[in-house]
Amino acid sequence: MEYNVISIRPFIGARNFERSRNFYRDLGFTEISLTPKMSLFQNKKVGFYLQDAFVQDWVDNTMVFLEVENLDQIYRGLLALNLGTKYPHVKLLPIRVEHWGRECFLHDPSGILWHFGELK
């Protein structure tokens, strides 16, 4: 089957919806509030839905891979945001090299694991 894909937008949860909204705006995403309990966050054509919903098993198993250009620049930008002091439980892990490329990890305030990656 062939598709004419326009975008893909995962749904992610939030332990504290307001804190997560602020976090993603700080990361440079633009927020479009859809309902009092759900927002669309976008950066250019990439987006995801943030929900005011929290299920521990779901959030603990949610990972999002964001492919970027110039991972070094992105990592320096993430470091400069100093997110770990502003948001409890946020962790930024250094760049590591894999056989397919390079990536760094960022845990959001709810524990969702973001992979910022640069493919070979």
HELIX and SHEET records of a PDB file:
HELIX    1   1 PHE A   17  ASP A   26  1                                  10    
HELIX    2   2 GLN A   56  ASP A   60  1                                   5    
HELIX    3   3 LEU A   71  LEU A   81  1                                  11    
HELIX    4   4 LEU A   83  LYS A   86  1                                   4    
SHEET    1   A 4 PHE A  11  GLY A  13  0                                        
SHEET    2   A 4 VAL A  46  GLN A  51  1                                        
SHEET    3   A 4 MET A  38  ASN A  43 -1                                        
SHEET    4   A 4 THR A  30  THR A  35 -1                                        
SHEET    1   B 4 MET A  63  GLU A  67  0                                        
SHEET    2   B 4 LEU A 113  LEU A 119  1                                        
SHEET    3   B 4 GLY A 101  HIS A 107 -1                                        
SHEET    4   B 4 LYS A  91  GLU A  98 -1                                        
END                                                                             
